[in-house]
Amino acid sequence: MRALLIESDPSAASVARAFREKGMKADCALLGEEGVCIGARGGHDIIVLDLAFPDIDGYEVLRRLRAARVGTPVIVVSGVIDVEAKIRAFRLGADDFLCKPFDREELFARIAAVIRRSERFSETIVQVGKLSFNLDGGAVAVGGELLVLKSLEQDILEVLVRRRWRTVSTRSLMDRLYSGKEEPSSRVINSYVCRLRSKLRRTSGGEEYIETVWGLGYRLRTEPVRLVRGSRR
C-alpha cells in the first residue's frame, strides 16, 4: 500500500514513520501545491490531507485533485472541529474526516475501512483458491501456510488482489509502486511478476494465479487453473 501524506505540521515526519512501520510506503508533501502535483501523478492508495498550509489551503488542494479526476480516497485531518468544516470537506470530495489530535491506530483503521469501501471490499482477507491475502497487514498464505515474498513481489500481489476484476498494465504497476520516484524499467517489473508467479505456482502445487493479458498487462485469476505444459500464460 502506498500513501500520500500532505501535511505541513512538524509531526508529519513521525506520522510518515508510523506508516512505514506498518509496512506502507509513504510519500510526503509539506505544501498544498506540492501535494496537488504529487497526488495528480497517481499511484497512491490513500491520501491523508491537512487543511492548513502556507500557500493554498487543504480545501483548494482537495478541489484541484478532484477537478483533475484524481479518484484516490482522501482522509482530511484537521484541528478544526466544527461541522461546517466537515461538510465543506465532504462536499469537495473527502471520504473521511478525522479531528486532531487523533490516535494513529484509529487513523490506520479508518484508512483500511475507506480503502475497502472505495474498492468495494467488505472483507479484510481476500481468498482466491489456496491463496489468501490480508489487506490490512499484507500477510500472504497459500494453503494456510505463510508465504514469504520480497517486498516488491508482495506489493505487486497486493495491487493485483485489490484490482482482481481488472487487467493491470505494467505502466500502472510502476505508477502505483513507485509514484514517479526511482522508477525501474518495465523489464524489472515483468521479472518480479514472473518470480511471483513461479512462487505461487510452486507453493500451491501447480496452480496458476497470475494471467498475462497479452499487450495489456496482468490480471489475478479469480479461479486459478492448472496449465497444460507449454501453454501460454
N, C-alpha and C positions, 0 to 999 in steps of 0.2 A: 504494500500500500504506500502511496506517495501523497504527502500532504503539503499544502502551501500555507504558511503562516504569515499573514500580513498584519504586522503588529509593530508599533513604534515604542512600546513600553520597554524599559530596561529588563523586564522579566522575560522578554521574548526568547532570549538565548537559553534560559533554563527550561522553558516550555519546549523548545526545539530539542533539547537533550532528552527530555522526557519522551518525546515522540520516538527518538532513535532507540531509547531503552526499551520501548515497546515493539521494536522491530520495524518501525515505519521509517521511510525516507522522508526528510523534511527540508523543504526549501523555505527561505525567509526573505521577506521584503520589509524594509523599515519605513518606506514612504508609500503613499497611496498610488502615485503614478507608476512606481516600480512594480507594485502589486498588480496593477492592471496589465502591464506589459508581460509579466511572468505568467499571470493567470490566463491571458489570452493565447499563450502558446499551447496551452492544454497539457495533458499528461498527468494531471492530478486527480486523485480520488475524492479529495475533500479540501475545501478552503476554509481556514479559520480567520475571520476578519474583525479587526478592531474598528472603532468608529472615529478615533481621534488621531489625526496626522497633521504635520505642519504644512503640507502642501494642499491636498484635497481631502475632504472627509470621507469616512467609510461608506456613507450613503452614495456618494458620487462614484466611488470605486465599484460598488455593487451595481449601480445603474449602468456604468460603462461595460462591465463584464457581461451583464445580461443583454445589453444592446449589441454586443459583439457575438451574441449567441453562444456564450460560454455556459454550458449546462451543468458544470461541476457543482455539486451541493455546497452550500455556503452556510457556516455557522457563525453568526455575529456574536462577538463577546464585547461587553461594554460595562463601564461603571455607571452608565446612565440607565436607571431602572424604571423610568416612567413608562406608562402604557403607550403613549404617543410614539416614543422612540421605537418600541417593538412593532407597532402597527406599521410605521413607515418602513422599517426594515423588511417586514414580510411583504408589503406591497411592492417593494422593489425587487423581490425575488429571493429573500433569505429563506433557508429551510429550517433554521432553528435560531434561537436567541438565548444566550447564556449570560447571566449577570456576574460581574466581578465583585468581590473575589469569588473564585469557584474552586472546587476540588478537582484535581486533574483526573481522577478516576471517573468523575461524573462527565468530564469533557470527553474522555475516551469512550464511555458508554453511549453518549449522545452521538459521537461520530459513527460508531458501529450501527446504531439504530437508523441514522439518517442515510447512510450508505445502503443499508438493507432496503429501506423504503425506496430510494431512488433507483435501485436496480431490481426492484420487485422481489427481493429475497425476504422470506419470512423466517427462514431457518438460519442458525449460526453455522451449522456444519452441513456442507453440501456433500451428498453421496452420489457417486457415479460408478456403477459396477462395484468393484472391490475398493475403489479409490474414495477416500474421504478427505475433505479439506476444511479446516476450521477457519472461517472468515475473520474471526476476532484475533486469534493468535497466530495463524499461518501454519499450524501443525498439519503435516501430511501423513496419512496412513494408508497402507494397502493391505487389505485382508485383516485389518485390525492391528497390524504391526507398523510402528513408526518408521517412516522413510526419511532418511537424512539426505537433503538436497543442498547443493551450493546455493548461495544467496540469489544469484541471477536466475537459476533454474526455478527456485521457489517463486520468485517474482513473476516469471513468465507463466508458471502454472496458475498463480492467483489471477492474473489478467484473463487467462483462458477460462477459468472457472467462473469468474464474475460475468464474463460475456459469452457464456457457453451456448447461447442460442444464435451467436453471430460469428462470422469469419473475422479474424483479427489479422490485419496486414502487418508485415514486418516493420513498415514505417510507423504504424500505430503502436506497436510494441516498443520501438525505440523512443517515441514521444512520451509514452506513459512511464517507461522505466528510467529515462534519463532527463526528460523535460528540457531538452536542448543543451544539457551540460555534459561535457566529456563524452559525447556520443561515440560509440564504436561503429564499425562498418556493419552493414546488413549481414555480412558473412558471419560475424561474431554471433549475432542473434540467432541466425539459422543453425549455427553449430551447437549453441546451447539448447535449442529446441530439439535437435537430433539426439543430444545426450539425454535430455529429459525423457524423450520418447523411449529411448532404449532402457532407461532405468525403470520406467513404469511397466514396460513390456516384460522385463526380466523378473521383477518382483511380483507381478500379477500372474505369472505362469503363461505368458504369451499373449495377453490381451493388448489390443491396440487402442490407446486413448486419444491420441492426437492425430487428426486428419490434416493432410496437406491439401488445400484447395488451390489447385494449380493456377498460377497467375494472380492469385488474390491474397493468400496468406494461410493461416492455420485456424483450426476450429477444434474444440474439445468435443469428442463424440459423446452424446448423451447416453448412447448404448454402445459400450466398447465391443469390438469384434476381434475375431482371430483371423488374421490374413493368411491367404494361401501363399506359400513361399514363392517369391518372385513377383508378387502382385504389387501394384503401385500404392503408395500411402496417400 
